[in-house]
Amino acid sequence: MKYWNLFQQQWYTQNLVDAFNANEALWDELKARRKLRRRLFSLTGQEYKALDLLEFEALRPLDDCIGIQTVP
């Protein structure tokens, strides 16, 4: 997505911010599932965290790394 109101040097940064905001919105949507999981199962904190992260990773879109320039 192009951001014509920004300088071209800021487009990549804005794309990172958009991806972060999308991930944060997805994490918030999964909050109800996390609460339900904690009520239904008695696991350790590490196991809960691992399940939360696995579910989040399965539902988020893959990162598109084609065409991204990195500065060495």
C-alpha positions in Angstrom: 0.0 0.0 0.0 1.3 3.4 -0.9 1.0 6.3 1.4 1.1 9.3 -0.8 0.8 11.8 2.0 4.1 10.5 3.5 7.7 10.8 2.3 8.8 7.8 0.4 11.4 7.0 3.0 8.5 6.6 5.6 6.5 4.0 3.6 8.3 1.0 4.9 8.0 2.2 8.5 4.3 2.9 8.0 3.8 -0.7 6.6 5.5 -2.0 9.8 3.2 0.0 11.9 0.2 -1.3 10.0 1.3 -4.9 10.4 1.9 -4.3 14.2 -1.6 -2.8 14.6 -3.2 -5.7 12.7 -1.4 -8.2 14.9 -2.5 -6.3 18.0 -6.1 -6.3 16.9 -5.9 -10.0 16.3 -4.4 -10.6 19.7 -7.3 -8.6 21.3 -9.9 -10.6 19.3 -8.4 -13.8 20.8 -8.8 -12.6 24.3 -12.1 -14.4 24.9 -10.5 -17.7 23.8 -7.6 -17.2 26.2 -9.9 -16.6 29.1 -12.1 -19.7 28.2 -8.9 -21.8 27.9 -7.8 -20.7 31.4 -11.2 -21.6 32.9 -11.5 -25.1 31.2 -7.9 -26.4 31.6 -5.5 -26.4 34.5 -2.1 -25.9 32.9 1.1 -24.0 33.9 1.7 -20.4 32.9 4.3 -21.5 30.3 1.8 -24.0 28.7 -0.9 -21.3 28.6 1.5 -18.9 26.9 2.7 -21.5 24.4 -0.9 -22.3 23.5 -1.7 -18.6 23.1 1.2 -18.0 20.9 0.5 -21.1 18.7 -3.1 -20.0 18.2 -2.0 -16.5 17.4 0.6 -17.7 14.9 -1.8 -20.0 13.2 -4.4 -17.2 12.6 -2.2 -14.3 11.6 -1.2 -13.9 8.0 2.2 -14.8 6.8 4.9 -12.2 6.6 5.6 -11.1 3.0 9.4 -10.6 2.9 9.7 -10.3 -0.9 11.0 -6.9 -2.0 11.9 -5.5 1.4 15.2 -3.7 1.4 17.3 -4.1 4.5 20.2 -1.9 5.4 23.3 -3.8 6.4 
